[in-house]
Amino acid sequence: MEWQAEGTVIARRPHGETAVIIDVLTLEHGRHAGVVPGGASQKRAAMLQPGARLSLRWRAR
């Protein structure tokens, strides 16, 4: 399954050493949680703050 949407980050929590789990709210798909590898890096941390609007591409097995 793969889909794309725009959404707003509503929560963020650490997962392991470098990844984060974000909760995102979208109009089309509602609330979803996903892992962002490398999301704890300084470059990505600012982009993944709660309230940030993102263009998302979700992939699931």
SEKE-732627 format. One line per field, with one value per residue: residue number from 1; x, y, z of N, C-alpha, C, O, CB in turn. Coordinates in steps of 0.02 Angstrom, whole numbers, plus 50000, padded with zeros to 5 digits. Glycine has a CB too. Example, Ala and Ser with C-alpha at 12.3 -4.5 7.8 and 13.67 -1.06 7.14 Angstrom:
BEGIN
resi 1,2 .
n.x 50660,50642 .
n.y 49716,49888 .
n.z 50390,50354 .
ca.x 50615,50684 .
ca.y 49775,49947 .
ca.z 50390,50357 .
c.x 50660,50645 .
c.y 49835,50002 .
c.z 50390,50394 .
o.x 50712,50670 .
o.y 49834,50057 .
o.z 50423,50402 .
cb.x 50565,50704 .
cb.y 49776,49970 .
cb.z 50452,50286 .
//
This chain:
BEGIN
resi 1,2,3,4,5,6,7,8,9,10,11,12,13,14,15,16,17,18,19,20,21,22,23,24,25,26,27,28,29,30,31,32,33,34,35,36,37,38,39,40,41,42,43,44,45,46,47,48,49,50,51,52,53,54,55,56,57,58,59,60,61 .
n.x 50042,50029,50023,49994,49989,49947,49985,49974,50090,50058,50111,50268,50390,50537,50622,50721,50895,50913,50794,50623,50452,50312,50152,50026,49902,49787,49678,49620,49650,49643,49707,49873,50015,50191,50357,50506,50653,50810,50755,50786,50895,50986,50953,50827,50749,50692,50599,50505,50429,50288,50140,50193,50172,50169,50215,50175,50228,50175,50222,50183,50198 .
n.y 49941,50109,50284,50461,50622,50782,50843,50880,50884,50812,50756,50698,50576,50496,50357,50229,50262,50358,50376,50439,50434,50495,50573,50608,50713,50703,50763,50671,50542,50539,50517,50461,50362,50357,50296,50390,50371,50431,50546,50611,50689,50846,50917,50867,50877,51005,51016,50922,50962,50977,51041,51075,51082,50957,50874,50714,50544,50387,50222,50051,49882 .
n.z 50000,49958,49974,49947,50024,50096,50258,50436,50566,50720,50833,50901,50934,51003,50927,50946,50910,50806,50736,50724,50778,50702,50722,50613,50542,50415,50283,50193,50242,50380,50547,50560,50605,50586,50550,50541,50472,50526,50574,50691,50669,50657,50542,50500,50615,50643,50541,50574,50683,50795,50722,50601,50424,50302,50150,50114,50089,50106,50141,50155,50211 .
ca.x 50000,50066,49981,50024,49943,49975,49960,50003,50119,50024,50154,50332,50425,50597,50618,50790,50945,50909,50728,50567,50385,50270,50081,50008,49831,49774,49607,49597,49662,49638,49769,49918,50081,50242,50428,50548,50723,50852,50714,50814,50953,50974,50922,50756,50713,50652,50546,50458,50399,50214,50112,50223,50135,50214,50192,50194,50220,50174,50228,50172,50206 .
ca.y 50000,50172,50342,50527,50672,50835,50836,50920,50844,50827,50732,50668,50544,50461,50284,50208,50315,50411,50381,50465,50416,50555,50566,50658,50718,50721,50767,50612,50478,50545,50516,50405,50364,50327,50302,50430,50356,50490,50604,50645,50729,50918,50941,50848,50890,51066,51004,50874,50988,50980,51100,51082,51054,50916,50833,50648,50483,50331,50155,49999,49814 .
ca.z 50000,49955,49961,49957,50049,50137,50326,50490,50619,50784,50888,50881,50990,50981,50914,50936,50915,50755,50705,50764,50757,50699,50712,50563,50528,50345,50266,50157,50276,50453,50587,50548,50636,50543,50569,50497,50485,50526,50593,50750,50648,50662,50480,50497,50677,50637,50492,50602,50744,50794,50688,50534,50367,50262,50095,50138,50049,50152,50112,50205,50185 .
c.x 50045,50016,50018,49970,49982,49944,49998,50029,50084,50064,50216,50364,50484,50584,50689,50837,50934,50841,50678,50502,50344,50197,50061,49933,49823,49699,49581,49600,49657,49706,49809,49984,50130,50312,50465,50621,50766,50815,50740,50874,50935,50939,50847,50716,50668,50592,50490,50427,50323,50190,50140,50179,50185,50178,50219,50186,50228,50180,50221,50181,50139 .
c.y 50062,50228,50406,50575,50728,50829,50881,50873,50863,50802,50700,50637,50503,50386,50260,50268,50373,50421,50415,50436,50480,50534,50624,50655,50742,50725,50702,50548,50481,50546,50453,50416,50330,50340,50343,50413,50420,50553,50641,50688,50803,50944,50927,50866,50951,51056,50960,50897,50988,51046,51110,51049,51018,50886,50763,50595,50425,50266,50104,49931,49780 .
c.z 50000,49939,49976,49981,50083,50207,50374,50544,50685,50844,50859,50942,50964,50972,50899,50942,50867,50724,50752,50736,50758,50691,50667,50551,50456,50333,50237,50198,50352,50487,50572,50585,50589,50569,50517,50513,50480,50548,50654,50732,50652,50600,50480,50559,50672,50591,50522,50669,50739,50765,50618,50481,50322,50203,50108,50085,50097,50114,50168,50171,50179 .
o.x 50093,49973,50068,49912,50042,49886,50046,49993,50081,50053,50218,50365,50482,50541,50714,50821,50944,50830,50690,50498,50342,50181,50076,49903,49848,49660,49526,49557,49665,49755,49781,50005,50114,50324,50456,50647,50757,50842,50719,50901,50877,50898,50807,50655,50611,50539,50434,50403,50296,50215,50112,50152,50238,50118,50279,50142,50282,50149,50250,50173,50136 .
o.y 50066,50220,50406,50571,50722,50812,50914,50827,50922,50825,50679,50668,50479,50357,50271,50318,50431,50470,50419,50417,50515,50485,50682,50601,50795,50694,50680,50504,50430,50572,50398,50473,50280,50388,50332,50438,50459,50608,50697,50722,50822,50990,50970,50871,50950,51085,50961,50855,50996,51100,51150,50995,51046,50874,50754,50599,50414,50256,50112,49923,49722 .
o.z 50038,49896,50013,49960,50095,50214,50357,50565,50702,50900,50801,50996,50907,51006,50843,50974,50885,50689,50813,50678,50808,50658,50682,50550,50438,50369,50253,50190,50385,50460,50572,50594,50556,50604,50457,50563,50433,50542,50666,50775,50651,50606,50461,50555,50696,50603,50498,50707,50684,50781,50579,50492,50305,50205,50114,50041,50125,50062,50222,50111,50158 .
cb.x 49952,50123,49916,50057,49892,49961,49965,49951,50197,49955,50116,50379,50376,50654,50568,50799,51013,50958,50702,50566,50353,50292,50040,50046,49795,49807,49595,49639,49729,49596,49753,49931,50082,50235,50460,50534,50749,50879,50646,50834,50975,51040,50954,50751,50762,50695,50574,50491,50425,50186,50125,50295,50096,50245,50216,50152,50272,50110,50297,50102,50252 .
cb.y 50000,50169,50339,50553,50640,50906,50765,50970,50855,50796,50681,50722,50498,50472,50267,50174,50287,50397,50311,50544,50360,50602,50566,50647,50766,50671,50824,50603,50453,50489,50521,50395,50331,50352,50232,50507,50303,50501,50582,50594,50711,50954,50909,50774,50898,51124,50971,50808,51060,50971,51161,51052,51109,50862,50862,50630,50479,50332,50146,50004,49774 .
cb.z 50061,49902,50001,49892,50099,50106,50348,50519,50625,50784,50933,50848,51030,51030,50855,50869,50904,50701,50685,50763,50804,50641,50780,50496,50578,50296,50218,50095,50257,50480,50662,50472,50706,50473,50578,50505,50435,50458,50607,50802,50577,50673,50420,50485,50734,50611,50429,50612,50758,50865,50728,50533,50327,50304,50024,50198,49989,50195,50075,50237,50229 .
//
